[in-house]
C-alpha cells in the first residue's frame, strides 16, 4: 500500500482497479500490470472501500500537484516505514478500544496485526460460506504460487478476480444482494454534469489529476452520508469540509445518485452493467420475482374465496324464489349444476385446487369443470367393501356411468377409480366396464358431452350413439340387442375387432 500513488487507481465498469507495484509475494512487481478489482458495498458503509477512500480523499490535502512533478503523487504520505507504523498504531488503538468485543469473538488483542487483514480476507474468501469464489481466483488475488500450474494453466483474469472483489468487500455471497451497482451520479443535462464536476474538484485534490476516481468515491460518501452522520463523531474532519457544511449542495448531489441493480429500468436506460456476478444471483433474483408476483396474487385469491359463500348463497336464493333453475325444476342435481356454473362463470373455480379425479380431458388437455365435485368441493363417500359392477343392459349401464345410483351415494360411476376397490376380481371387472363406457363416451358428438347433465340429456346422448354398439350375437343368443348385458357387448366388440 505504501507504494501506491494516485495513478495506480483507475475506474473500469462498475469497479475500481488498483495496481500494486509491489506486494509481499511479488517483490519485483511482475504482476503490477494486473489490477485488482475493488467494488463498492452500498449495503454497509463501514466496510465499503469506496466510502473509506472517498472520506480519505476529502479530508487529506497533502498531494503534491505541482506541474514540475514528473510522476503522480503518492496516495499515502510519508516514507514506507512511517506509513506502516502509522497504520499499525491506528489499528492497535482501535483494537484496544474494542477489547471486550474482540475477546468475545475468541481472539486475543495481541494476536491482531497489520497482516490480519490479508489473512482474514483470504480465510473469509475460501471458507466464509458455501458460495465462495474459486480457489484459483483466491490464490491469484492473494499472490499465492502453485508450482507447475502457475502461469500455464492458471492465469490472472478479470472474471474470477471480479467475483473475489465482490465477495471480499462484504457483500452477502448467498443472496442476490451480491450484485448491486455502485452509487453512481446520473446527470441528465449539462447543468447537473457541471455541478457534479465542480463539487468533485472542490472537495478532492485527486480530481485534478485523476478525475475518473473522484466522482465514484464522492457518490459513495454522499450516498451513505446519513449513516455516517449517525455514527461518526462530530469532531471528524469529514464534517469540516466545504461540501458537507453546505446541506443544500449535499441534498442536490444525493438526488443525482442512482444505486440499484442491473435489471432496474434506470440501469437499462443508461446501459449500466455489473461484473463478477455468479449465476446463482440471477436465479435468486428470478425466484424473488416469482415470489413477489405470488404476494400480489394471494390477496386476490383470498378475496375471491371470501366472496364464494355469498355468491353461492345469492344464486341459490334466486333459484328458490323463481322455483326453477335455468328452466328446470328445483332438484338436487339441478342445484348442483347451477352452483357449478356459478363457480365457473365467476372464475373462482379456477382458484380451487381439484382434489378428486373428475371429467375427461378434451383434445387440448383442458379439463371441463361443471360439477361441485369437479371443483373439489364435494368429497366422495367411500365405496361399499363389496362393491361390484353387476350385469345389466347397456342403457342401464350408461345411466350408472353418467348419474350413479344409491350404492355410491349418487356418485357417477365414471368417477370411480379401480384402486378404490379392494378385491382383484371386482377391480378387473370395473376396468372392463370403464373401457366400454369410455368408448361410448368418445362417440358422443363433439361439443355435446357434459360432465353434468339431466337424465333427459344423457338419454339423448345414448340414443345418438347406441347404433354403434350393435353386434350380431351367436345363434345360441336369441335375445334382442337391448337385452344383452354390457359385458356381452364388450366381448362381441372385441370379437368383431379381431375379425376385422
C-alpha positions as CSV (number, residue, x, y, z in Angstrom):
1,X,0.0,0.0,0.0
2,X,2.8,2.4,0.8
3,X,4.0,2.3,-2.9
4,X,0.6,3.3,-4.3
5,X,0.2,6.6,-6.0
6,X,-2.8,8.4,-7.5
7,X,-2.1,6.9,-10.9
8,X,-2.4,3.4,-9.7
9,X,-6.1,3.8,-9.1
10,X,-8.4,3.5,-12.2
11,X,-12.1,3.2,-13.0
12,X,-13.4,0.3,-15.0
13,X,-17.1,-0.5,-15.5
14,X,-18.6,-0.9,-12.0
15,X,-15.4,-1.2,-10.0
16,X,-12.0,0.4,-9.3
17,X,-8.8,-1.2,-10.4
18,X,-5.8,-1.0,-8.0
19,X,-2.4,-1.7,-9.5
20,X,0.1,-2.8,-6.8
21,X,3.7,-2.0,-7.9
22,X,5.0,-4.3,-5.2
23,X,3.5,-6.8,-2.7
24,X,4.6,-9.4,-0.2
25,X,4.6,-12.2,-2.8
26,X,5.6,-10.0,-5.8
27,X,8.6,-8.0,-4.6
28,X,9.8,-7.5,-8.2
29,X,6.5,-6.1,-9.4
30,X,5.9,-8.7,-12.1
31,X,2.2,-8.7,-11.5
32,X,1.9,-4.9,-11.5
33,X,0.2,-5.0,-14.9
34,X,-2.8,-6.9,-13.4
35,X,-5.1,-4.7,-11.4
36,X,-7.2,-5.9,-8.5
37,X,-10.9,-5.2,-8.7
38,X,-12.3,-3.2,-5.8
39,X,-16.1,-3.0,-5.5
40,X,-18.3,-0.7,-3.5
41,X,-20.6,-2.0,-0.8
42,X,-23.8,0.1,-0.8
43,X,-25.3,-2.1,1.9
44,X,-22.7,-1.3,4.6
45,X,-20.7,1.9,4.6
46,X,-18.5,0.7,7.5
47,X,-16.7,-1.8,5.3
48,X,-17.2,-0.1,1.9
49,X,-13.8,0.5,0.3
50,X,-15.1,3.3,-1.9
51,X,-16.6,5.2,1.0
52,X,-13.4,4.9,3.0
53,X,-11.3,6.1,0.1
54,X,-13.8,8.9,-0.5
55,X,-13.6,10.1,3.1
56,X,-9.8,9.9,2.9
57,X,-9.6,11.9,-0.3
58,X,-12.0,14.6,1.1
59,X,-10.1,15.1,4.3
60,X,-6.4,14.8,3.2
61,X,-4.8,17.5,1.1
62,X,-1.2,16.6,1.2
63,X,-0.9,15.7,-2.5
64,X,1.9,17.5,-4.4
65,X,0.1,18.5,-7.6
66,X,2.8,20.9,-8.9
67,X,3.4,21.0,-12.6
68,X,7.1,20.3,-12.0
69,X,6.4,16.9,-10.6
70,X,7.3,14.2,-13.2
71,X,5.1,11.5,-11.7
72,X,1.7,11.3,-10.0
73,X,1.9,11.9,-6.2
74,X,1.7,9.0,-3.7
75,X,-1.6,8.1,-2.2
76,X,-0.3,7.9,1.3
77,X,2.2,10.5,2.5
78,X,5.4,9.7,4.4
79,X,8.1,7.0,3.9
80,X,7.4,3.3,3.8
81,X,8.3,2.7,7.4
82,X,6.4,5.8,8.6
83,X,3.3,4.8,6.7
84,X,3.3,1.2,8.0
85,X,4.0,2.4,11.6
86,X,1.1,5.0,11.4
87,X,-1.3,2.3,10.2
88,X,-0.2,-0.2,12.8
89,X,-0.6,2.4,15.6
90,X,-4.1,3.4,14.5
91,X,-5.1,-0.3,14.3
92,X,-3.9,-1.1,17.8
93,X,-5.7,1.9,19.3
94,X,-8.9,0.7,17.6
95,X,-8.5,-2.8,18.8
96,X,-7.7,-1.7,22.4
97,X,-10.9,0.4,22.4
98,X,-12.9,-2.7,21.3
99,X,-11.0,-5.1,23.5
100,X,-14.2,-6.6,25.1
101,X,-15.8,-7.3,21.6
102,X,-12.6,-8.8,20.3
103,X,-12.2,-11.2,23.2
104,X,-15.9,-12.1,23.0
105,X,-15.1,-13.4,19.5
106,X,-12.5,-15.7,21.0
107,X,-9.5,-13.6,19.9
108,X,-6.6,-12.0,21.7
109,X,-5.8,-8.4,21.2
110,X,-2.1,-9.1,20.8
111,X,-2.8,-11.6,18.0
112,X,-4.1,-8.9,15.7
113,X,-1.7,-7.0,13.5
114,X,-1.4,-5.3,10.2
115,X,-1.2,-8.7,8.4
116,X,-4.5,-9.8,9.9
117,X,-6.3,-8.0,7.1
118,X,-4.7,-10.2,4.5
119,X,-5.1,-13.4,6.4
120,X,-8.7,-12.6,7.4
121,X,-9.7,-11.7,3.8
122,X,-8.2,-14.9,2.4
123,X,-9.8,-17.0,5.1
124,X,-13.2,-15.4,4.5
125,X,-12.9,-15.9,0.7
126,X,-12.0,-19.5,0.9
127,X,-14.2,-20.7,3.8
128,X,-16.6,-17.9,4.7
129,X,-19.6,-19.5,3.0
130,X,-20.9,-22.2,0.6
131,X,-20.8,-20.0,-2.5
132,X,-17.1,-18.8,-2.2
133,X,-15.1,-17.8,-5.3
134,X,-12.9,-20.5,-6.9
135,X,-9.6,-21.5,-5.2
136,X,-7.6,-20.4,-8.2
137,X,-9.1,-16.9,-8.2
138,X,-8.4,-16.5,-4.5
139,X,-4.8,-17.7,-4.9
140,X,-4.2,-15.4,-7.8
141,X,-5.7,-12.5,-5.9
142,X,-3.5,-13.2,-2.9
143,X,-0.4,-13.8,-5.0
144,X,0.0,-17.4,-3.8
145,X,2.0,-19.6,-6.1
146,X,1.4,-23.2,-7.2
147,X,4.5,-24.5,-9.0
148,X,3.8,-26.5,-12.1
149,X,0.5,-24.8,-13.0
150,X,1.2,-21.1,-12.2
151,X,1.2,-19.1,-15.4
152,X,0.5,-22.2,-17.5
153,X,-3.0,-23.4,-16.5
154,X,-3.9,-20.6,-14.1
155,X,-3.9,-17.1,-15.4
156,X,-4.9,-13.9,-13.6
157,X,-8.0,-12.8,-15.4
158,X,-10.8,-10.4,-14.8
159,X,-13.9,-12.7,-14.3
160,X,-12.6,-14.6,-11.3
161,X,-11.0,-11.5,-9.7
162,X,-14.3,-9.6,-10.1
163,X,-16.1,-12.3,-8.1
164,X,-13.3,-12.2,-5.5
165,X,-13.6,-8.4,-5.3
166,X,-17.4,-8.5,-4.8
167,X,-17.1,-11.1,-2.0
168,X,-14.2,-9.6,-0.1
169,X,-15.8,-6.2,0.1
170,X,-18.5,-7.7,2.4
171,X,-21.5,-8.2,0.0
172,X,-23.6,-11.2,1.0
173,X,-22.4,-14.1,-1.1
174,X,-25.5,-16.2,-0.8
175,X,-28.2,-13.7,-2.0
176,X,-28.9,-11.6,-5.0
177,X,-27.6,-8.6,-3.0
178,X,-24.1,-9.8,-4.1
179,X,-24.8,-8.0,-7.4
180,X,-25.6,-4.3,-6.7
181,X,-24.4,-1.5,-8.9
182,X,-22.3,1.1,-7.0
183,X,-23.7,4.5,-6.2
184,X,-23.4,6.5,-9.4
185,X,-24.1,10.1,-10.4
186,X,-26.7,10.2,-13.2
187,X,-26.5,13.6,-14.9
188,X,-29.2,14.0,-17.5
189,X,-28.3,17.6,-18.5
190,X,-25.2,19.8,-18.8
191,X,-26.0,21.8,-15.7
192,X,-26.1,18.7,-13.5
193,X,-22.9,17.5,-15.0
194,X,-21.1,20.8,-14.4
195,X,-22.4,20.9,-10.8
196,X,-21.2,17.4,-10.0
197,X,-17.7,18.0,-11.5
198,X,-17.4,21.3,-9.6
199,X,-18.2,19.6,-6.3
200,X,-15.7,16.8,-7.0
201,X,-12.9,19.1,-7.9
202,X,-13.6,21.3,-4.9
203,X,-13.6,18.6,-2.3
204,X,-11.0,16.2,-3.7
205,X,-7.5,17.2,-4.8
206,X,-7.2,13.9,-6.7
207,X,-9.8,15.2,-9.1
208,X,-7.2,17.5,-10.6
209,X,-5.0,14.5,-11.8
210,X,-7.4,11.5,-11.8
211,X,-10.9,12.8,-12.2
212,X,-12.5,9.5,-13.0
213,X,-11.9,8.2,-9.4
214,X,-13.3,11.3,-7.7
215,X,-17.0,11.1,-8.7
216,X,-17.2,7.4,-7.9
217,X,-15.8,7.9,-4.3
218,X,-17.8,11.1,-3.8
219,X,-21.0,9.4,-4.8
220,X,-20.4,6.6,-2.3
221,X,-19.8,9.1,0.5
222,X,-22.9,11.2,-0.3
223,X,-25.0,8.0,-0.6
224,X,-24.0,7.0,2.9
225,X,-24.0,10.5,4.4
226,X,-26.9,10.0,6.8
227,X,-25.5,6.8,8.2
228,X,-22.1,8.4,8.6
229,X,-23.7,11.3,10.5
230,X,-25.3,9.0,13.0
231,X,-22.0,7.1,13.8
232,X,-19.0,9.3,13.1
233,X,-18.1,11.8,15.9
234,X,-19.0,15.5,15.3
235,X,-15.3,16.3,15.5
236,X,-14.4,14.1,12.5
237,X,-12.7,16.0,9.7
238,X,-15.4,15.0,7.2
239,X,-17.8,17.4,8.8
240,X,-15.5,20.4,8.3
241,X,-15.2,20.1,4.5
242,X,-16.9,22.8,2.4
243,X,-19.3,20.2,0.8
244,X,-20.6,18.6,4.0
245,X,-21.1,22.1,5.5
246,X,-23.4,23.0,2.6
247,X,-26.5,21.0,3.2
248,X,-28.2,22.2,0.0
249,X,-25.5,21.0,-2.2
250,X,-25.4,17.6,-0.4
251,X,-29.1,17.2,-1.0
252,X,-28.8,18.2,-4.7
253,X,-26.0,15.7,-5.1
254,X,-27.9,12.9,-3.5
255,X,-30.8,13.5,-5.9
256,X,-28.4,12.7,-8.7
257,X,-27.2,9.4,-7.3
258,X,-28.6,6.1,-8.5
259,X,-27.9,2.8,-6.8
260,X,-29.7,-0.4,-7.8
261,X,-29.4,-3.5,-9.9
262,X,-28.7,-4.2,-13.5
263,X,-32.3,-5.3,-14.2
264,X,-33.7,-1.9,-13.0
265,X,-35.2,0.3,-15.6
266,X,-32.8,3.2,-14.9
267,X,-29.8,0.8,-15.2
268,X,-31.1,-0.5,-18.5
269,X,-31.8,3.0,-19.8
270,X,-28.2,4.2,-19.3
271,X,-26.7,0.8,-20.0
272,X,-25.1,0.1,-16.6
273,X,-23.7,-3.4,-16.3
274,X,-22.5,-5.5,-13.4
275,X,-19.4,-7.7,-13.4
276,X,-18.2,-10.5,-11.3
277,X,-21.7,-11.9,-10.6
278,X,-22.1,-15.7,-10.3
279,X,-25.1,-17.3,-12.0
280,X,-26.9,-18.1,-8.7
281,X,-27.6,-14.4,-8.2
282,X,-29.6,-14.3,-11.4
283,X,-31.5,-17.4,-10.4
284,X,-32.2,-16.0,-6.9
285,X,-33.5,-12.8,-8.5
286,X,-35.9,-14.7,-10.8
287,X,-37.1,-16.7,-7.8
288,X,-37.7,-13.5,-5.9
289,X,-39.7,-12.1,-8.8
290,X,-41.9,-15.1,-8.7
291,X,-42.4,-14.7,-5.0
292,X,-43.3,-11.0,-5.4
293,X,-45.8,-12.0,-8.1
294,X,-47.4,-14.5,-5.8
295,X,-47.6,-12.0,-3.0
296,X,-49.6,-9.8,-5.3
297,X,-51.9,-12.7,-6.4
298,X,-52.6,-14.2,-3.0
299,X,-54.7,-11.3,-1.7
300,X,-56.8,-11.5,-4.9
301,X,-57.3,-15.3,-4.3
302,X,-58.2,-14.7,-0.7
303,X,-60.8,-12.0,-1.7
304,X,-62.3,-14.4,-4.3
305,X,-62.5,-17.2,-1.7
306,X,-64.1,-14.8,0.8
307,X,-66.8,-14.0,-1.7
308,X,-67.5,-17.6,-2.5
309,X,-70.2,-18.3,0.2
310,X,-72.1,-15.1,-0.7
311,X,-72.0,-15.8,-4.5
312,X,-73.4,-19.3,-3.9
313,X,-76.0,-18.2,-1.4
314,X,-77.3,-15.5,-3.7
315,X,-77.5,-17.9,-6.7
316,X,-79.5,-20.4,-4.6
317,X,-81.8,-17.7,-3.2
318,X,-82.6,-16.6,-6.7
319,X,-83.3,-20.2,-7.8
320,X,-85.6,-20.9,-4.9
321,X,-87.6,-17.7,-5.5
322,X,-88.1,-18.5,-9.1
323,X,-88.8,-22.2,-8.3
324,X,-86.8,-23.1,-11.4
325,X,-83.1,-23.4,-12.3
326,X,-82.4,-22.4,-15.9
327,X,-85.9,-23.7,-16.8
328,X,-85.5,-27.0,-14.9
329,X,-87.3,-28.0,-11.7
330,X,-85.5,-27.4,-8.3
331,X,-83.8,-30.7,-7.8
332,X,-80.5,-31.7,-6.1
333,X,-78.9,-32.4,-9.4
334,X,-80.0,-29.1,-10.9
335,X,-79.0,-27.2,-7.8
336,X,-75.5,-28.7,-8.0
337,X,-75.3,-27.9,-11.7
338,X,-76.3,-24.3,-11.1
339,X,-73.7,-23.9,-8.3
340,X,-71.0,-25.4,-10.5
341,X,-71.8,-23.0,-13.4
342,X,-71.7,-20.0,-10.9
343,X,-68.2,-21.1,-9.9
344,X,-67.1,-21.5,-13.5
345,X,-68.5,-18.2,-14.7
346,X,-67.1,-16.2,-11.7
347,X,-63.6,-17.6,-12.1
348,X,-63.5,-18.6,-8.5
349,X,-63.4,-22.3,-9.5
350,X,-60.1,-21.8,-11.3
351,X,-58.6,-20.9,-7.9
352,X,-59.7,-24.0,-6.1
353,X,-57.4,-27.0,-6.1
354,X,-59.0,-30.0,-7.6
355,X,-59.0,-32.7,-5.0
356,X,-60.6,-35.6,-6.9
357,X,-60.2,-37.0,-10.4
358,X,-63.1,-35.7,-12.4
359,X,-64.0,-35.4,-16.0
360,X,-62.4,-36.4,-19.3
361,X,-59.8,-34.1,-20.9
362,X,-60.6,-32.7,-24.3
363,X,-58.2,-32.7,-27.2
364,X,-56.4,-29.7,-25.9
365,X,-55.7,-31.2,-22.5
366,X,-58.0,-28.7,-20.8
367,X,-60.4,-30.1,-18.2
368,X,-64.1,-29.2,-18.1
369,X,-65.4,-28.4,-14.7
370,X,-69.2,-28.5,-14.4
371,X,-69.9,-30.1,-11.1
372,X,-69.1,-29.3,-7.5
373,X,-67.0,-32.5,-7.4
374,X,-65.1,-31.2,-10.4
375,X,-64.1,-28.1,-8.3
376,X,-63.1,-30.3,-5.4
377,X,-65.9,-29.0,-3.2
378,X,-67.9,-32.3,-2.9
379,X,-65.9,-35.1,-1.3
380,X,-66.8,-38.6,-2.3
381,X,-68.2,-41.2,0.2
382,X,-66.2,-44.4,0.3
383,X,-67.5,-47.3,-1.8
384,X,-69.1,-50.3,-0.1
385,X,-66.5,-53.0,0.6
386,X,-68.4,-55.5,-1.6
387,X,-69.0,-53.1,-4.5
388,X,-69.1,-54.9,-7.8
389,X,-70.3,-53.9,-11.3
390,X,-73.4,-56.1,-11.9
391,X,-74.7,-57.5,-15.2
392,X,-77.2,-55.0,-16.7
393,X,-78.3,-53.8,-20.1
394,X,-76.2,-51.3,-22.0
395,X,-78.7,-48.5,-21.4
396,X,-78.8,-49.1,-17.7
397,X,-75.0,-49.3,-17.6
398,X,-75.0,-45.8,-19.3
399,X,-77.3,-44.5,-16.6
400,X,-75.0,-45.7,-13.8
401,X,-71.9,-44.3,-15.7
402,X,-73.4,-40.9,-16.0
403,X,-75.7,-40.4,-13.0
404,X,-74.7,-43.1,-10.4
405,X,-77.1,-44.8,-8.0
406,X,-77.8,-45.2,-4.3
407,X,-75.0,-47.6,-3.7
408,X,-72.4,-44.9,-4.5
409,X,-74.4,-42.0,-2.9
410,X,-75.4,-40.6,-6.3
411,X,-71.8,-40.6,-7.4
412,X,-71.4,-41.2,-11.2
413,X,-69.6,-44.5,-11.8
414,X,-67.3,-42.7,-14.3
415,X,-65.7,-41.1,-11.2
416,X,-64.9,-44.5,-9.6
417,X,-61.3,-45.5,-9.9
418,X,-60.1,-49.1,-9.8
419,X,-57.7,-48.5,-6.9
420,X,-60.8,-47.8,-4.7
421,X,-61.8,-51.5,-4.9
422,X,-60.0,-54.0,-2.8
423,X,-60.9,-57.3,-4.4
424,X,-58.9,-58.1,-7.5
425,X,-61.8,-59.7,-9.5
426,X,-64.1,-56.8,-8.9
427,X,-61.3,-54.3,-9.7
428,X,-60.7,-56.1,-13.1
429,X,-64.4,-56.1,-13.8
430,X,-64.6,-52.3,-13.2
431,X,-61.7,-51.8,-15.6
432,X,-63.6,-53.7,-18.4
433,X,-66.7,-51.7,-17.6
434,X,-64.8,-48.4,-17.9
435,X,-63.3,-49.5,-21.3
436,X,-66.7,-49.9,-22.8
437,X,-68.2,-46.8,-21.2
438,X,-65.2,-44.6,-22.2
439,X,-65.6,-46.0,-25.8
440,X,-69.2,-44.9,-25.7
441,X,-68.4,-41.5,-24.3
442,X,-65.9,-40.8,-27.0
443,X,-68.6,-41.5,-29.6
444,X,-70.7,-38.6,-28.3
445,X,-70.6,-35.8,-30.9
446,X,-68.0,-33.2,-30.1
447,X,-69.4,-30.4,-28.0
448,X,-72.4,-32.4,-26.8
449,X,-70.8,-34.2,-23.9
450,X,-71.2,-32.7,-20.5
451,X,-69.7,-33.8,-17.2
452,X,-73.1,-33.0,-15.6
453,X,-76.4,-33.1,-17.4
454,X,-80.0,-34.0,-16.8
455,X,-81.4,-37.5,-17.2
456,X,-83.1,-36.5,-20.5
457,X,-79.8,-35.1,-21.9
458,X,-77.9,-38.3,-21.1
459,X,-80.7,-40.4,-22.6
460,X,-80.5,-38.3,-25.8
461,X,-76.7,-38.9,-25.9
462,X,-77.3,-42.7,-25.5
463,X,-79.9,-42.8,-28.3
464,X,-77.4,-41.0,-30.7
465,X,-74.6,-43.5,-30.2
466,X,-76.2,-46.9,-29.4
467,X,-76.3,-47.9,-33.0
468,X,-72.5,-48.0,-33.0
469,X,-72.6,-50.8,-30.4
470,X,-75.0,-53.3,-32.0
471,X,-73.3,-56.6,-32.9
472,X,-74.6,-59.9,-34.2
473,X,-74.6,-62.5,-31.5
474,X,-74.2,-66.2,-31.8
475,X,-77.1,-68.5,-32.7
476,X,-77.4,-69.6,-29.1
477,X,-78.2,-66.0,-28.1
478,X,-81.8,-65.3,-29.2
479,X,-82.3,-62.2,-27.1
480,X,-82.8,-58.8,-28.6
481,X,-79.9,-56.5,-28.6
482,X,-81.4,-54.3,-25.9
483,X,-81.4,-57.2,-23.6
484,X,-77.7,-58.0,-23.9
485,X,-75.6,-57.2,-20.9
486,X,-72.7,-54.7,-21.2
487,X,-70.2,-57.5,-20.6
488,X,-71.6,-59.5,-23.5
489,X,-71.5,-56.4,-25.8
490,X,-67.8,-55.8,-24.8
491,X,-66.9,-59.4,-25.7
492,X,-68.7,-59.1,-29.0
493,X,-67.0,-55.8,-29.7
494,X,-63.6,-57.4,-29.1
495,X,-64.6,-60.3,-31.4
496,X,-65.6,-58.0,-34.2
497,X,-62.3,-56.1,-33.9
498,X,-60.3,-59.4,-34.2
499,X,-62.2,-60.5,-37.2
500,X,-61.7,-57.1,-38.8
